[in-house]
Amino acid sequence: MIGSVYCLDNDIILKLSTYGLFEKTLNTFGVEINQVKILETFQYKFKRQPQQKRKRNPNKYNLEDALFVVETCDKISI
């Protein structure tokens, strides 16, 4: 949508990517991938995540797909 701004939490991007829903979600909102801007810090969070161990409910996320989203989208810094 023109003039709209959507903000997504890092975990939402990770989960949507894991289930192959990131691009489908963009399509639902009428947003193209070239309109998406991701914080520069996003990639660092997910590159170090495999080192962190979750004590409860360990989830298997598709980090490759999440990092592909990071590489595809333009970056912004704050």
PDB file of N, CA, C and O in Angstrom:
ATOM      1  N   MET A   1       0.835  -1.179   0.000  1.00  0.00           N
ATOM      2  CA  MET A   1       0.000   0.000   0.000  1.00  0.00           C
ATOM      3  C   MET A   1       0.882   1.245   0.000  1.00  0.00           C
ATOM      4  O   MET A   1       1.919   1.279   0.661  1.00  0.00           O
ATOM      5  N   ILE A   2       0.481   2.222  -0.713  1.00  0.00           N
ATOM      6  CA  ILE A   2       1.234   3.462  -0.769  1.00  0.00           C
ATOM      7  C   ILE A   2       1.016   4.230   0.529  1.00  0.00           C
ATOM      8  O   ILE A   2      -0.112   4.376   1.000  1.00  0.00           O
ATOM      9  N   GLY A   3       2.111   4.714   1.093  1.00  0.00           N
ATOM     10  CA  GLY A   3       2.023   5.508   2.306  1.00  0.00           C
ATOM     11  C   GLY A   3       1.852   4.709   3.578  1.00  0.00           C
ATOM     12  O   GLY A   3       1.654   5.292   4.644  1.00  0.00           O
ATOM     13  N   SER A   4       1.922   3.414   3.499  1.00  0.00           N
ATOM     14  CA  SER A   4       1.768   2.583   4.692  1.00  0.00           C
ATOM     15  C   SER A   4       3.130   2.125   5.192  1.00  0.00           C
ATOM     16  O   SER A   4       4.065   1.922   4.418  1.00  0.00           O
ATOM     17  N   VAL A   5       3.216   1.969   6.511  1.00  0.00           N
ATOM     18  CA  VAL A   5       4.422   1.446   7.134  1.00  0.00           C
ATOM     19  C   VAL A   5       4.008   0.274   8.001  1.00  0.00           C
ATOM     20  O   VAL A   5       3.113   0.397   8.837  1.00  0.00           O
ATOM     21  N   TYR A   6       4.656  -0.860   7.803  1.00  0.00           N
ATOM     22  CA  TYR A   6       4.385  -2.051   8.602  1.00  0.00           C
ATOM     23  C   TYR A   6       5.645  -2.393   9.380  1.00  0.00           C
ATOM     24  O   TYR A   6       6.740  -2.406   8.817  1.00  0.00           O
ATOM     25  N   CYS A   7       5.499  -2.665  10.649  1.00  0.00           N
ATOM     26  CA  CYS A   7       6.640  -3.029  11.489  1.00  0.00           C
ATOM     27  C   CYS A   7       6.455  -4.456  11.970  1.00  0.00           C
ATOM     28  O   CYS A   7       5.400  -4.820  12.489  1.00  0.00           O
ATOM     29  N   LEU A   8       7.494  -5.259  11.790  1.00  0.00           N
ATOM     30  CA  LEU A   8       7.447  -6.649  12.223  1.00  0.00           C
ATOM     31  C   LEU A   8       8.585  -6.925  13.187  1.00  0.00           C
ATOM     32  O   LEU A   8       9.708  -6.460  12.990  1.00  0.00           O
ATOM     33  N   ASP A   9       8.295  -7.661  14.200  1.00  0.00           N
ATOM     34  CA  ASP A   9       9.280  -8.106  15.168  1.00  0.00           C
ATOM     35  C   ASP A   9      10.218  -9.116  14.509  1.00  0.00           C
ATOM     36  O   ASP A   9       9.815  -9.823  13.585  1.00  0.00           O
ATOM     37  N   ASN A  10      11.463  -9.187  14.976  1.00  0.00           N
ATOM     38  CA  ASN A  10      12.420 -10.161  14.430  1.00  0.00           C
ATOM     39  C   ASN A  10      11.873 -11.577  14.452  1.00  0.00           C
ATOM     40  O   ASN A  10      12.037 -12.325  13.488  1.00  0.00           O
ATOM     41  N   ASP A  11      11.220 -11.950  15.552  1.00  0.00           N
ATOM     42  CA  ASP A  11      10.694 -13.312  15.673  1.00  0.00           C
ATOM     43  C   ASP A  11       9.598 -13.596  14.652  1.00  0.00           C
ATOM     44  O   ASP A  11       9.479 -14.719  14.163  1.00  0.00           O
ATOM     45  N   ILE A  12       8.803 -12.592  14.332  1.00  0.00           N
ATOM     46  CA  ILE A  12       7.745 -12.780  13.331  1.00  0.00           C
ATOM     47  C   ILE A  12       8.372 -13.045  11.964  1.00  0.00           C
ATOM     48  O   ILE A  12       7.927 -13.929  11.231  1.00  0.00           O
ATOM     49  N   ILE A  13       9.404 -12.276  11.629  1.00  0.00           N
ATOM     50  CA  ILE A  13      10.092 -12.495  10.357  1.00  0.00           C
ATOM     51  C   ILE A  13      10.683 -13.900  10.317  1.00  0.00           C
ATOM     52  O   ILE A  13      10.588 -14.588   9.301  1.00  0.00           O
ATOM     53  N   LEU A  14      11.288 -14.322  11.414  1.00  0.00           N
ATOM     54  CA  LEU A  14      11.875 -15.661  11.494  1.00  0.00           C
ATOM     55  C   LEU A  14      10.810 -16.739  11.319  1.00  0.00           C
ATOM     56  O   LEU A  14      11.013 -17.697  10.573  1.00  0.00           O
ATOM     57  N   LYS A  15       9.687 -16.589  11.997  1.00  0.00           N
ATOM     58  CA  LYS A  15       8.629 -17.601  11.918  1.00  0.00           C
ATOM     59  C   LYS A  15       7.977 -17.630  10.542  1.00  0.00           C
ATOM     60  O   LYS A  15       7.733 -18.707   9.998  1.00  0.00           O
ATOM     61  N   LEU A  16       7.692 -16.465   9.973  1.00  0.00           N
ATOM     62  CA  LEU A  16       7.107 -16.432   8.631  1.00  0.00           C
ATOM     63  C   LEU A  16       8.058 -17.059   7.612  1.00  0.00           C
ATOM     64  O   LEU A  16       7.621 -17.792   6.724  1.00  0.00           O
ATOM     65  N   SER A  17       9.342 -16.778   7.736  1.00  0.00           N
ATOM     66  CA  SER A  17      10.333 -17.355   6.821  1.00  0.00           C
ATOM     67  C   SER A  17      10.423 -18.861   6.984  1.00  0.00           C
ATOM     68  O   SER A  17      10.530 -19.590   5.998  1.00  0.00           O
ATOM     69  N   THR A  18      10.381 -19.328   8.215  1.00  0.00           N
ATOM     70  CA  THR A  18      10.485 -20.760   8.492  1.00  0.00           C
ATOM     71  C   THR A  18       9.372 -21.538   7.811  1.00  0.00           C
ATOM     72  O   THR A  18       9.603 -22.626   7.284  1.00  0.00           O
ATOM     73  N   TYR A  19       8.173 -20.988   7.820  1.00  0.00           N
ATOM     74  CA  TYR A  19       7.028 -21.692   7.237  1.00  0.00           C
ATOM     75  C   TYR A  19       6.731 -21.268   5.799  1.00  0.00           C
ATOM     76  O   TYR A  19       5.684 -21.613   5.251  1.00  0.00           O
ATOM     77  N   GLY A  20       7.654 -20.519   5.191  1.00  0.00           N
ATOM     78  CA  GLY A  20       7.487 -20.114   3.798  1.00  0.00           C
ATOM     79  C   GLY A  20       6.357 -19.130   3.586  1.00  0.00           C
ATOM     80  O   GLY A  20       5.741 -19.110   2.521  1.00  0.00           O
ATOM     81  N   LEU A  21       6.078 -18.309   4.594  1.00  0.00           N
ATOM     82  CA  LEU A  21       4.949 -17.389   4.517  1.00  0.00           C
ATOM     83  C   LEU A  21       5.349 -15.923   4.408  1.00  0.00           C
ATOM     84  O   LEU A  21       4.476 -15.059   4.328  1.00  0.00           O
ATOM     85  N   PHE A  22       6.634 -15.622   4.401  1.00  0.00           N
ATOM     86  CA  PHE A  22       7.046 -14.219   4.381  1.00  0.00           C
ATOM     87  C   PHE A  22       6.546 -13.519   3.122  1.00  0.00           C
ATOM     88  O   PHE A  22       5.886 -12.483   3.208  1.00  0.00           O
ATOM     89  N   GLU A  23       6.854 -14.076   1.963  1.00  0.00           N
ATOM     90  CA  GLU A  23       6.426 -13.444   0.709  1.00  0.00           C
ATOM     91  C   GLU A  23       4.911 -13.485   0.540  1.00  0.00           C
ATOM     92  O   GLU A  23       4.326 -12.553  -0.011  1.00  0.00           O
ATOM     93  N   LYS A  24       4.274 -14.550   1.007  1.00  0.00           N
ATOM     94  CA  LYS A  24       2.812 -14.634   0.930  1.00  0.00           C
ATOM     95  C   LYS A  24       2.165 -13.554   1.786  1.00  0.00           C
ATOM     96  O   LYS A  24       1.136 -12.989   1.414  1.00  0.00           O
ATOM     97  N   THR A  25       2.770 -13.271   2.928  1.00  0.00           N
ATOM     98  CA  THR A  25       2.257 -12.213   3.794  1.00  0.00           C
ATOM     99  C   THR A  25       2.392 -10.857   3.111  1.00  0.00           C
ATOM    100  O   THR A  25       1.478 -10.034   3.166  1.00  0.00           O
ATOM    101  N   LEU A  26       3.531 -10.630   2.469  1.00  0.00           N
ATOM    102  CA  LEU A  26       3.709  -9.377   1.731  1.00  0.00           C
ATOM    103  C   LEU A  26       2.662  -9.246   0.638  1.00  0.00           C
ATOM    104  O   LEU A  26       2.084  -8.174   0.452  1.00  0.00           O
ATOM    105  N   ASN A  27       2.415 -10.334  -0.087  1.00  0.00           N
ATOM    106  CA  ASN A  27       1.404 -10.317  -1.147  1.00  0.00           C
ATOM    107  C   ASN A  27       0.023 -10.002  -0.596  1.00  0.00           C
ATOM    108  O   ASN A  27      -0.750  -9.280  -1.225  1.00  0.00           O
ATOM    109  N   THR A  28      -0.287 -10.541   0.572  1.00  0.00           N
ATOM    110  CA  THR A  28      -1.586 -10.288   1.200  1.00  0.00           C
ATOM    111  C   THR A  28      -1.799  -8.797   1.441  1.00  0.00           C
ATOM    112  O   THR A  28      -2.907  -8.285   1.279  1.00  0.00           O
ATOM    113  N   PHE A  29      -0.725  -8.104   1.832  1.00  0.00           N
ATOM    114  CA  PHE A  29      -0.820  -6.670   2.108  1.00  0.00           C
ATOM    115  C   PHE A  29      -0.520  -5.815   0.881  1.00  0.00           C
ATOM    116  O   PHE A  29      -0.517  -4.587   0.965  1.00  0.00           O
ATOM    117  N   GLY A  30      -0.269  -6.456  -0.255  1.00  0.00           N
ATOM    118  CA  GLY A  30       0.014  -5.714  -1.478  1.00  0.00           C
ATOM    119  C   GLY A  30       1.364  -5.014  -1.446  1.00  0.00           C
ATOM    120  O   GLY A  30       1.531  -3.943  -2.029  1.00  0.00           O
ATOM    121  N   VAL A  31       2.320  -5.621  -0.764  1.00  0.00           N
ATOM    122  CA  VAL A  31       3.657  -5.046  -0.627  1.00  0.00           C
ATOM    123  C   VAL A  31       4.640  -5.883  -1.434  1.00  0.00           C
ATOM    124  O   VAL A  31       4.592  -7.113  -1.397  1.00  0.00           O
ATOM    125  N   GLU A  32       5.526  -5.219  -2.159  1.00  0.00           N
ATOM    126  CA  GLU A  32       6.559  -5.931  -2.905  1.00  0.00           C
ATOM    127  C   GLU A  32       7.832  -5.987  -2.074  1.00  0.00           C
ATOM    128  O   GLU A  32       8.082  -5.115  -1.242  1.00  0.00           O
ATOM    129  N   ILE A  33       8.631  -7.020  -2.308  1.00  0.00           N
ATOM    130  CA  ILE A  33       9.839  -7.251  -1.515  1.00  0.00           C
ATOM    131  C   ILE A  33      10.796  -6.063  -1.572  1.00  0.00           C
ATOM    132  O   ILE A  33      11.523  -5.811  -0.611  1.00  0.00           O
ATOM    133  N   ASN A  34      10.804  -5.325  -2.694  1.00  0.00           N
ATOM    134  CA  ASN A  34      11.714  -4.182  -2.804  1.00  0.00           C
ATOM    135  C   ASN A  34      11.262  -2.989  -1.966  1.00  0.00           C
ATOM    136  O   ASN A  34      12.002  -2.012  -1.841  1.00  0.00           O
ATOM    137  N   GLN A  35      10.065  -3.050  -1.393  1.00  0.00           N
ATOM    138  CA  GLN A  35       9.577  -1.999  -0.509  1.00  0.00           C
ATOM    139  C   GLN A  35       9.923  -2.274   0.955  1.00  0.00           C
ATOM    140  O   GLN A  35       9.738  -1.409   1.812  1.00  0.00           O
ATOM    141  N   VAL A  36      10.416  -3.454   1.236  1.00  0.00           N
ATOM    142  CA  VAL A  36      10.693  -3.862   2.611  1.00  0.00           C
ATOM    143  C   VAL A  36      12.073  -3.380   3.028  1.00  0.00           C
ATOM    144  O   VAL A  36      13.050  -3.544   2.297  1.00  0.00           O
ATOM    145  N   LYS A  37      12.139  -2.789   4.199  1.00  0.00           N
ATOM    146  CA  LYS A  37      13.400  -2.345   4.787  1.00  0.00           C
ATOM    147  C   LYS A  37      13.573  -3.075   6.112  1.00  0.00           C
ATOM    148  O   LYS A  37      12.645  -3.145   6.917  1.00  0.00           O
ATOM    149  N   ILE A  38      14.765  -3.615   6.331  1.00  0.00           N
ATOM    150  CA  ILE A  38      15.039  -4.377   7.548  1.00  0.00           C
ATOM    151  C   ILE A  38      16.197  -3.718   8.285  1.00  0.00           C
ATOM    152  O   ILE A  38      17.158  -3.252   7.673  1.00  0.00           O
ATOM    153  N   LEU A  39      16.088  -3.687   9.605  1.00  0.00           N
ATOM    154  CA  LEU A  39      17.170  -3.126  10.407  1.00  0.00           C
ATOM    155  C   LEU A  39      18.461  -3.899  10.175  1.00  0.00           C
ATOM    156  O   LEU A  39      18.449  -5.124  10.053  1.00  0.00           O
ATOM    157  N   GLU A  40      19.567  -3.177  10.115  1.00  0.00           N
ATOM    158  CA  GLU A  40      20.869  -3.817   9.906  1.00  0.00           C
ATOM    159  C   GLU A  40      21.179  -4.850  10.983  1.00  0.00           C
ATOM    160  O   GLU A  40      21.858  -5.841  10.717  1.00  0.00           O
ATOM    161  N   THR A  41      20.696  -4.626  12.170  1.00  0.00           N
ATOM    162  CA  THR A  41      20.994  -5.520  13.294  1.00  0.00           C
ATOM    163  C   THR A  41      20.291  -6.867  13.184  1.00  0.00           C
ATOM    164  O   THR A  41      20.647  -7.800  13.902  1.00  0.00           O
ATOM    165  N   PHE A  42      19.314  -6.989  12.315  1.00  0.00           N
ATOM    166  CA  PHE A  42      18.543  -8.228  12.165  1.00  0.00           C
ATOM    167  C   PHE A  42      19.448  -9.425  11.892  1.00  0.00           C
ATOM    168  O   PHE A  42      19.321 -10.469  12.531  1.00  0.00           O
ATOM    169  N   GLN A  43      20.357  -9.263  10.941  1.00  0.00           N
ATOM    170  CA  GLN A  43      21.212 -10.389  10.553  1.00  0.00           C
ATOM    171  C   GLN A  43      22.103 -10.854  11.694  1.00  0.00           C
ATOM    172  O   GLN A  43      22.384 -12.047  11.806  1.00  0.00           O
ATOM    173  N   TYR A  44      22.550  -9.944  12.534  1.00  0.00           N
ATOM    174  CA  TYR A  44      23.436 -10.329  13.637  1.00  0.00           C
ATOM    175  C   TYR A  44      22.696 -11.136  14.689  1.00  0.00           C
ATOM    176  O   TYR A  44      23.262 -12.045  15.297  1.00  0.00           O
ATOM    177  N   LYS A  45      21.444 -10.805  14.900  1.00  0.00           N
ATOM    178  CA  LYS A  45      20.648 -11.557  15.871  1.00  0.00           C
ATOM    179  C   LYS A  45      20.531 -13.016  15.443  1.00  0.00           C
ATOM    180  O   LYS A  45      20.678 -13.915  16.271  1.00  0.00           O
ATOM    181  N   PHE A  46      20.273 -13.258  14.184  1.00  0.00           N
ATOM    182  CA  PHE A  46      20.044 -14.621  13.734  1.00  0.00           C
ATOM    183  C   PHE A  46      21.323 -15.376  13.403  1.00  0.00           C
ATOM    184  O   PHE A  46      21.313 -16.606  13.358  1.00  0.00           O
ATOM    185  N   LYS A  47      22.400 -14.682  13.176  1.00  0.00           N
ATOM    186  CA  LYS A  47      23.664 -15.389  12.975  1.00  0.00           C
ATOM    187  C   LYS A  47      24.188 -15.933  14.293  1.00  0.00           C
ATOM    188  O   LYS A  47      24.892 -16.943  14.302  1.00  0.00           O
ATOM    189  N   ARG A  48      23.863 -15.289  15.404  1.00  0.00           N
ATOM    190  CA  ARG A  48      24.348 -15.774  16.696  1.00  0.00           C
ATOM    191  C   ARG A  48      23.334 -16.660  17.399  1.00  0.00           C
ATOM    192  O   ARG A  48      23.681 -17.326  18.375  1.00  0.00           O
ATOM    193  N   GLN A  49      22.097 -16.687  16.933  1.00  0.00           N
ATOM    194  CA  GLN A  49      21.044 -17.447  17.605  1.00  0.00           C
ATOM    195  C   GLN A  49      21.353 -18.935  17.762  1.00  0.00           C
ATOM    196  O   GLN A  49      21.039 -19.489  18.816  1.00  0.00           O
ATOM    197  N   PRO A  50      21.948 -19.616  16.782  1.00  0.00           N
ATOM    198  CA  PRO A  50      22.208 -21.046  16.984  1.00  0.00           C
ATOM    199  C   PRO A  50      23.110 -21.321  18.188  1.00  0.00           C
ATOM    200  O   PRO A  50      23.078 -22.415  18.751  1.00  0.00           O
ATOM    201  N   GLN A  51      23.907 -20.339  18.579  1.00  0.00           N
ATOM    202  CA  GLN A  51      24.786 -20.521  19.724  1.00  0.00           C
ATOM    203  C   GLN A  51      24.017 -20.476  21.035  1.00  0.00           C
ATOM    204  O   GLN A  51      24.448 -21.053  22.033  1.00  0.00           O
ATOM    205  N   GLN A  52      22.892 -19.798  21.035  1.00  0.00           N
ATOM    206  CA  GLN A  52      22.098 -19.675  22.248  1.00  0.00           C
ATOM    207  C   GLN A  52      21.235 -20.912  22.405  1.00  0.00           C
ATOM    208  O   GLN A  52      20.673 -21.419  21.434  1.00  0.00           O
ATOM    209  N   LYS A  53      21.136 -21.386  23.622  1.00  0.00           N
ATOM    210  CA  LYS A  53      20.323 -22.571  23.871  1.00  0.00           C
ATOM    211  C   LYS A  53      19.046 -22.171  24.598  1.00  0.00           C
ATOM    212  O   LYS A  53      19.078 -21.447  25.592  1.00  0.00           O
ATOM    213  N   ARG A  54      17.953 -22.645  24.094  1.00  0.00           N
ATOM    214  CA  ARG A  54      16.679 -22.400  24.752  1.00  0.00           C
ATOM    215  C   ARG A  54      16.430 -23.520  25.733  1.00  0.00           C
ATOM    216  O   ARG A  54      16.592 -24.696  25.408  1.00  0.00           O
ATOM    217  N   LYS A  55      16.043 -23.156  26.910  1.00  0.00           N
ATOM    218  CA  LYS A  55      15.801 -24.164  27.936  1.00  0.00           C
ATOM    219  C   LYS A  55      14.420 -24.775  27.802  1.00  0.00           C
ATOM    220  O   LYS A  55      14.232 -25.969  28.033  1.00  0.00           O
ATOM    221  N   ARG A  56      13.456 -23.951  27.429  1.00  0.00           N
ATOM    222  CA  ARG A  56      12.091 -24.452  27.266  1.00  0.00           C
ATOM    223  C   ARG A  56      11.692 -24.379  25.802  1.00  0.00           C
ATOM    224  O   ARG A  56      12.027 -23.423  25.102  1.00  0.00           O
ATOM    225  N   ASN A  57      10.990 -25.374  25.359  1.00  0.00           N
ATOM    226  CA  ASN A  57      10.428 -25.399  24.001  1.00  0.00           C
ATOM    227  C   ASN A  57      11.433 -25.040  22.902  1.00  0.00           C
ATOM    228  O   ASN A  57      11.258 -24.031  22.219  1.00  0.00           O
ATOM    229  N   PRO A  58      12.457 -25.832  22.725  1.00  0.00           N
ATOM    230  CA  PRO A  58      13.383 -25.516  21.628  1.00  0.00           C
ATOM    231  C   PRO A  58      12.670 -25.652  20.283  1.00  0.00           C
ATOM    232  O   PRO A  58      12.018 -26.663  20.021  1.00  0.00           O
ATOM    233  N   ASN A  59      12.794 -24.646  19.443  1.00  0.00           N
ATOM    234  CA  ASN A  59      12.143 -24.646  18.135  1.00  0.00           C
ATOM    235  C   ASN A  59      13.189 -24.785  17.050  1.00  0.00           C
ATOM    236  O   ASN A  59      14.317 -24.311  17.186  1.00  0.00           O
ATOM    237  N   LYS A  60      12.800 -25.436  15.983  1.00  0.00           N
ATOM    238  CA  LYS A  60      13.696 -25.559  14.840  1.00  0.00           C
ATOM    239  C   LYS A  60      13.241 -24.558  13.793  1.00  0.00           C
ATOM    240  O   LYS A  60      12.249 -24.771  13.096  1.00  0.00           O
ATOM    241  N   TYR A  61      13.980 -23.468  13.693  1.00  0.00           N
ATOM    242  CA  TYR A  61      13.663 -22.438  12.719  1.00  0.00           C
ATOM    243  C   TYR A  61      14.548 -22.600  11.497  1.00  0.00           C
ATOM    244  O   TYR A  61      15.645 -23.154  11.570  1.00  0.00           O
ATOM    245  N   ASN A  62      14.056 -22.112  10.391  1.00  0.00           N
ATOM    246  CA  ASN A  62      14.823 -22.131   9.156  1.00  0.00           C
ATOM    247  C   ASN A  62      15.611 -20.827   9.068  1.00  0.00           C
ATOM    248  O   ASN A  62      15.156 -19.851   8.472  1.00  0.00           O
ATOM    249  N   LEU A  63      16.790 -20.825   9.665  1.00  0.00           N
ATOM    250  CA  LEU A  63      17.621 -19.623   9.682  1.00  0.00           C
ATOM    251  C   LEU A  63      18.088 -19.234   8.290  1.00  0.00           C
ATOM    252  O   LEU A  63      18.276 -18.052   8.004  1.00  0.00           O
ATOM    253  N   GLU A  64      18.276 -20.224   7.419  1.00  0.00           N
ATOM    254  CA  GLU A  64      18.712 -19.923   6.052  1.00  0.00           C
ATOM    255  C   GLU A  64      17.691 -19.048   5.338  1.00  0.00           C
ATOM    256  O   GLU A  64      18.064 -18.079   4.677  1.00  0.00           O
ATOM    257  N   ASP A  65      16.415 -19.375   5.463  1.00  0.00           N
ATOM    258  CA  ASP A  65      15.378 -18.574   4.809  1.00  0.00           C
ATOM    259  C   ASP A  65      15.282 -17.185   5.423  1.00  0.00           C
ATOM    260  O   ASP A  65      15.083 -16.204   4.705  1.00  0.00           O
ATOM    261  N   ALA A  66      15.421 -17.089   6.734  1.00  0.00           N
ATOM    262  CA  ALA A  66      15.376 -15.784   7.397  1.00  0.00           C
ATOM    263  C   ALA A  66      16.548 -14.919   6.943  1.00  0.00           C
ATOM    264  O   ALA A  66      16.376 -13.728   6.684  1.00  0.00           O
ATOM    265  N   LEU A  67      17.724 -15.504   6.846  1.00  0.00           N
ATOM    266  CA  LEU A  67      18.888 -14.747   6.391  1.00  0.00           C
ATOM    267  C   LEU A  67      18.776 -14.390   4.911  1.00  0.00           C
ATOM    268  O   LEU A  67      19.298 -13.360   4.485  1.00  0.00           O
ATOM    269  N   PHE A  68      18.100 -15.229   4.122  1.00  0.00           N
ATOM    270  CA  PHE A  68      17.856 -14.897   2.715  1.00  0.00           C
ATOM    271  C   PHE A  68      16.987 -13.642   2.623  1.00  0.00           C
ATOM    272  O   PHE A  68      17.225 -12.779   1.778  1.00  0.00           O
ATOM    273  N   VAL A  69      15.989 -13.544   3.487  1.00  0.00           N
ATOM    274  CA  VAL A  69      15.140 -12.349   3.523  1.00  0.00           C
ATOM    275  C   VAL A  69      16.002 -11.132   3.819  1.00  0.00           C
ATOM    276  O   VAL A  69      15.844 -10.084   3.191  1.00  0.00           O
ATOM    277  N   VAL A  70      16.914 -11.270   4.778  1.00  0.00           N
ATOM    278  CA  VAL A  70      17.802 -10.164   5.141  1.00  0.00           C
ATOM    279  C   VAL A  70      18.648  -9.735   3.949  1.00  0.00           C
ATOM    280  O   VAL A  70      18.814  -8.542   3.700  1.00  0.00           O
ATOM    281  N   GLU A  71      19.178 -10.701   3.218  1.00  0.00           N
ATOM    282  CA  GLU A  71      20.027 -10.391   2.071  1.00  0.00           C
ATOM    283  C   GLU A  71      19.231  -9.773   0.929  1.00  0.00           C
ATOM    284  O   GLU A  71      19.763  -8.964   0.169  1.00  0.00           O
ATOM    285  N   THR A  72      17.968 -10.144   0.804  1.00  0.00           N
ATOM    286  CA  THR A  72      17.124  -9.665  -0.282  1.00  0.00           C
ATOM    287  C   THR A  72      16.631  -8.237  -0.054  1.00  0.00           C
ATOM    288  O   THR A  72      16.519  -7.456  -0.999  1.00  0.00           O
ATOM    289  N   CYS A  73      16.342  -7.905   1.182  1.00  0.00           N
ATOM    290  CA  CYS A  73      15.739  -6.609   1.510  1.00  0.00           C
ATOM    291  C   CYS A  73      16.797  -5.536   1.745  1.00  0.00           C
ATOM    292  O   CYS A  73      17.928  -5.818   2.140  1.00  0.00           O
ATOM    293  N   ASP A  74      16.386  -4.292   1.487  1.00  0.00           N
ATOM    294  CA  ASP A  74      17.255  -3.161   1.796  1.00  0.00           C
ATOM    295  C   ASP A  74      17.384  -3.017   3.302  1.00  0.00           C
ATOM    296  O   ASP A  74      16.481  -3.389   4.053  1.00  0.00           O
ATOM    297  N   LYS A  75      18.513  -2.473   3.736  1.00  0.00           N
ATOM    298  CA  LYS A  75      18.769  -2.300   5.166  1.00  0.00           C
ATOM    299  C   LYS A  75      18.566  -0.844   5.562  1.00  0.00           C
ATOM    300  O   LYS A  75      18.768   0.070   4.762  1.00  0.00           O
ATOM    301  N   ILE A  76      18.167  -0.651   6.805  1.00  0.00           N
ATOM    302  CA  ILE A  76      18.111   0.682   7.392  1.00  0.00           C
ATOM    303  C   ILE A  76      18.808   0.613   8.742  1.00  0.00           C
ATOM    304  O   ILE A  76      18.901  -0.451   9.354  1.00  0.00           O
ATOM    305  N   SER A  77      19.292   1.747   9.194  1.00  0.00           N
ATOM    306  CA  SER A  77      19.910   1.789  10.516  1.00  0.00           C
ATOM    307  C   SER A  77      19.223   2.880  11.329  1.00  0.00           C
ATOM    308  O   SER A  77      18.650   3.829  10.793  1.00  0.00           O
ATOM    309  N   ILE A  78      19.305   2.705  12.630  1.00  0.00           N
ATOM    310  CA  ILE A  78      18.670   3.707  13.497  1.00  0.00           C
ATOM    311  C   ILE A  78      19.722   4.437  14.304  1.00  0.00           C
ATOM    312  O   ILE A  78      19.390   5.320  15.094  1.00  0.00           O
TER     313      ILE A  78
END
